[in-house]
């Protein structure tokens, strides 16, 4: 196991370097740069910016240098813990990311626990009660959950809450706690609002895991070793949880590789609709405004978390499923 982990970690280094180069190049592909977008916004507001001012701004932020020079300067800063400066937010990138990463972490982990717990329990019931009324009901709502986009579900819920209850379900805080310092009261207020985005962002994932877990468990329950164990008098509870459930849990373990990147990208469109102060909308705005250091830092974090998540997922899969070889 140790040599397996070491090999995978050594393979990660060149992969991450390649990803950062490609990501930084892709960010530069659209015509213009942040200064061009910034000048265009100023002109829309009636302010005129001359060519000399534009060149001064490019020189100030180092945008007049070749792309490879900008990349190496950025990467040298990243190695020192300096992710650069956000042109759009007029703040260091680390501060912009840090303010929202904690809330994104809370939302993502809460959603993941919701998806895993609900998906496991309902999938287990559906597989062990195949073709029952409960199974048909779960299947019906599962297909609805898979077919309904999260942002549409958010819009419907917001309309129902406002039209019939006069409440705004957007955001993670009440108006009086938006700018308040952290306290027990603010945490409690956040928990009161947290369940709505958790249910909305977790609906499709829960429905998908239910279907996958049900199918895998039914496949395992139909194998000869299960029939043999049942014929030998093994209790149904021990029979199901000894091996079939362990094998059927592989999709849950495999999704660990997707969970860590969600800490950054977490349901961007849904977060915009619900006005959630998470990292996803910030990444979207950075890409739209060509705020290259902020966008590049987000993509770097996404890449690192994806690779780390995949490594963790592979290790857990090797532990859960003894059929997997380290070679």
C-alpha positions in Angstrom: 0.0 0.0 0.0 2.8 2.4 0.9 4.6 2.0 -2.5 1.3 2.3 -4.3 0.6 5.7 -2.6 4.2 6.9 -3.2 4.0 6.1 -6.9 0.7 7.9 -7.2 2.0 10.9 -5.4 5.1 11.1 -7.6 2.9 10.9 -10.7 0.8 13.8 -9.4 3.7 16.4 -9.6 4.2 16.5 -13.4 0.4 16.3 -13.9 -0.2 19.3 -11.7 2.5 21.3 -13.5 0.9 20.5 -16.9 -2.5 21.4 -15.6 -1.4 24.8 -14.4 0.3 25.6 -17.7 -2.8 24.6 -19.7 -5.2 26.4 -17.3 -3.2 29.6 -17.4 -3.0 29.5 -21.2 -6.8 28.9 -21.5 -7.5 31.9 -19.3 -5.5 34.0 -21.8 -7.3 32.7 -24.9 -10.3 35.2 -25.0 -9.4 38.4 -26.8 -8.2 41.2 -24.6 -7.4 41.1 -20.9 -8.8 42.4 -17.6 -7.8 45.9 -18.5 -9.8 45.7 -21.7 -12.9 44.5 -19.8 -12.3 47.2 -17.2 -12.1 50.0 -19.7 -15.2 48.7 -21.5 -17.2 48.8 -18.2 -15.9 52.4 -17.5 -17.0 53.5 -21.0 -20.4 52.1 -20.4 -20.7 54.3 -17.3 -19.7 57.3 -19.4 -16.0 57.5 -18.3 -13.3 57.8 -21.0 -9.9 56.1 -20.7 -7.2 57.0 -23.1 -4.6 54.6 -24.6 -1.9 56.0 -22.4 -3.9 55.2 -19.2 -4.6 51.7 -20.5 -0.9 51.1 -21.1 -0.1 52.4 -17.6 -2.6 50.0 -16.1 -1.2 47.1 -18.1 2.3 48.0 -17.0 1.2 48.4 -13.4 -0.3 44.8 -13.3 2.4 43.3 -15.5 0.0 42.5 -18.3 2.3 44.0 -21.0 4.7 41.1 -20.5 4.6 37.8 -22.4 2.3 35.1 -21.1 5.1 32.7 -20.1 6.7 35.5 -18.0 3.3 36.2 -16.3 2.9 32.4 -15.6 6.3 32.0 -14.0 5.9 35.1 -11.9 2.5 33.8 -10.7 3.8 30.3 -10.0 6.8 31.6 -8.1 4.4 33.5 -5.9 2.2 30.5 -5.5 5.1 28.5 -4.1 5.6 31.2 -1.5 1.9 31.2 -0.6 1.2 34.4 -2.7 -1.6 33.7 -5.2 -1.4 37.2 -6.7 -3.7 40.2 -6.8 -7.3 40.2 -7.8 -7.8 43.1 -10.2 -11.6 43.0 -9.9 -11.8 42.8 -6.1 -8.8 45.0 -5.5 -7.6 42.6 -2.9 -5.1 39.8 -2.6 -6.4 36.5 -4.1 -5.9 34.6 -0.9 -8.2 37.0 1.0 -10.9 36.8 -1.7 -10.8 33.0 -1.7 -10.5 32.6 2.1 -13.6 34.6 2.9 -15.8 32.3 0.9 -14.0 28.9 1.2 -15.1 28.3 4.7 -18.8 28.7 3.8 -18.3 26.6 0.7 -16.7 23.9 2.9 -19.7 23.9 5.2 -22.2 23.7 2.4 -20.4 21.0 0.4 -19.7 18.7 3.4 -23.3 19.1 4.6 -24.6 18.3 1.1 -22.3 15.3 0.8 -23.4 13.9 4.1 -27.1 14.5 3.1 -26.6 12.7 -0.2 -24.7 9.8 1.2 -27.0 9.1 4.2 -30.3 9.6 2.3 -29.0 7.8 -0.8 -27.7 4.8 1.3 -30.9 4.4 3.4 -33.4 4.8 0.5 -31.2 2.7 -1.9 -31.0 -0.1 0.7 -34.7 -0.1 1.3 -35.5 0.0 -2.5 -33.1 -2.9 -3.2 -34.4 -5.1 -0.3 -38.0 -4.4 -1.2 -37.8 -4.7 -5.0 -41.1 -4.1 -6.9 -42.9 -3.1 -3.7 -45.1 0.1 -3.5 -42.3 1.8 -1.7 -39.8 0.9 -4.4 -42.1 2.3 -7.1 -42.6 5.5 -5.1 -38.9 5.9 -4.6 -38.2 5.2 -8.2 -40.7 7.7 -9.4 -39.3 10.5 -7.2 -35.8 9.5 -8.1 -36.4 10.0 -11.8 -38.0 13.4 -11.0 -34.9 14.3 -9.0 -32.6 13.3 -11.8 -34.6 15.2 -14.5 -35.0 18.5 -12.6 -32.0 20.9 -12.7 -31.0 22.2 -9.3 -31.3 25.8 -10.4 -34.8 25.2 -11.6 -35.7 23.6 -8.3 -34.2 26.6 -6.5 -36.3 29.0 -8.6 -39.5 27.0 -7.9 -38.8 26.9 -4.2 -38.0 30.6 -4.0 -41.3 31.4 -5.8 -43.4 29.2 -3.5 -41.7 30.6 -0.4 -42.3 34.2 -1.5 -45.7 33.8 -3.1 -47.3 31.7 -0.3 -45.3 32.4 2.8 -43.8 35.9 2.1 -40.3 34.7 2.9 -37.0 35.0 1.0 -35.1 31.7 1.1 -32.0 33.0 -0.7 -28.7 33.4 1.0 -27.2 31.8 4.1 -27.9 34.6 6.6 -30.7 36.8 7.7 -30.2 40.5 6.7 -29.1 41.5 10.3 -26.3 38.8 10.2 -24.9 39.5 6.7 -22.1 41.8 7.9 -22.0 40.8 11.6 -18.9 39.2 13.1 -19.0 35.5 13.8 -20.9 34.5 17.0 -23.0 31.7 18.2 -26.1 33.6 17.1 -24.7 34.0 13.6 -23.9 30.2 13.4 -27.4 29.3 14.5 -28.8 31.7 11.9 -26.7 30.0 9.2 -27.9 26.6 10.2 -31.5 27.7 9.9 -30.8 28.7 6.3 -28.4 25.9 5.4 -31.0 23.1 5.0 -32.6 24.8 1.9 -29.4 24.9 -0.3 -28.4 21.5 1.0 -31.6 19.9 -0.2 -31.6 21.7 -3.5 -28.0 21.0 -4.4 -28.2 17.4 -3.1 -31.4 16.4 -4.9 -29.9 15.2 -8.2 -26.9 13.6 -6.4 -29.2 11.7 -4.0 -31.4 10.5 -6.8 -28.4 9.3 -8.8 -26.8 7.4 -5.9 -30.1 5.8 -5.0 -30.4 4.3 -8.5 -26.8 3.2 -8.6 -26.7 1.7 -5.1 -30.0 -0.1 -5.8 -28.8 -1.6 -9.0 -25.4 -2.6 -7.5 -27.0 -4.2 -4.4 -29.6 -6.1 -6.5 -26.8 -7.4 -8.7 -24.9 -8.6 -5.6 -28.0 -10.1 -4.0 -28.6 -12.2 -7.1 -25.2 -13.9 -7.0 -24.6 -17.5 -6.0 -22.7 -16.8 -2.8 -25.7 -14.9 -1.4 -28.0 -17.9 -2.1 -25.5 -20.2 -0.5 -25.1 -18.1 2.6 -28.9 -17.8 2.9 -29.3 -21.6 2.5 -26.8 -22.1 5.4 -29.0 -20.1 7.7 -27.1 -16.9 7.9 -29.3 -14.1 9.3 -30.7 -11.7 6.6 -29.1 -8.6 8.4 -25.6 -10.2 8.5 -26.0 -11.6 5.0 -26.8 -8.2 3.5 -24.2 -6.2 5.3 -21.3 -8.8 5.3 -20.5 -8.6 1.6 -23.2 -7.2 -0.8 -23.5 -3.8 0.9 -19.7 -3.5 1.0 -19.4 -4.1 -2.7 -22.4 -1.9 -3.5 -20.8 1.0 -1.6 -18.1 1.3 -4.2 -20.0 4.2 -6.0 -20.1 6.1 -2.7 -16.3 5.7 -2.3 -15.6 6.5 -5.9 -17.4 9.9 -5.6 -14.8 11.1 -3.0 -12.7 12.3 -6.0 -15.6 14.6 -7.1 -16.4 15.8 -3.6 -13.2 17.7 -2.9 -13.3 19.8 -6.1 -16.9 20.7 -5.2 -15.5 22.7 -2.3 -14.6 25.3 -4.9 -17.1 24.9 -7.7 -20.0 23.8 -5.6 -23.2 24.3 -7.7 -22.2 27.6 -9.2 -25.5 28.3 -11.0 -27.6 27.3 -8.0 -25.4 29.5 -5.8 -26.0 32.5 -8.1 -29.8 31.8 -8.1 -29.9 31.5 -4.3 -27.4 34.4 -3.7 -25.1 32.1 -1.7 -21.8 33.7 -0.6 -19.7 30.7 -1.8 -16.7 30.3 -4.1 -18.6 29.2 -7.2 -20.0 32.7 -8.1 -16.6 34.3 -7.5 -15.0 31.9 -9.9 -17.7 32.6 -12.5 -17.2 36.3 -12.2 -13.4 36.0 -12.4 -13.7 34.1 -15.7 -16.2 36.6 -17.1 -14.0 39.6 -16.2 -10.7 37.8 -17.1 -9.4 38.3 -13.6 -6.6 35.9 -14.5 -4.8 35.5 -11.1 -8.1 34.9 -9.3 -9.4 32.5 -12.0 -6.0 30.8 -12.2 -5.9 30.3 -8.5 -9.3 28.8 -8.4 -8.5 26.4 -11.3 -5.2 25.5 -9.6 -7.1 24.6 -6.4 -9.7 22.6 -8.4 -6.9 20.7 -10.1 -5.1 19.9 -6.8 -8.3 18.9 -5.0 -9.3 16.7 -8.0 -6.0 14.9 -8.0 -5.9 14.5 -4.2 -9.6 13.4 -4.2 -8.9 10.8 -6.9 -5.9 9.5 -4.9 -8.0 9.2 -1.7 -10.8 7.5 -3.7 -8.3 4.9 -5.2 -6.9 4.1 -1.8 -10.4 3.7 -0.3 -11.5 1.5 -3.3 -8.5 -0.7 -2.8 -9.5 -1.1 0.9 -13.2 -1.7 0.3 -12.9 -4.0 -2.7 -10.2 -6.7 -2.2 -10.5 -7.6 -5.9 -8.6 -4.5 -6.8 -4.8 -5.0 -7.4 -2.3 -2.3 -6.5 -0.5 -3.0 -9.8 
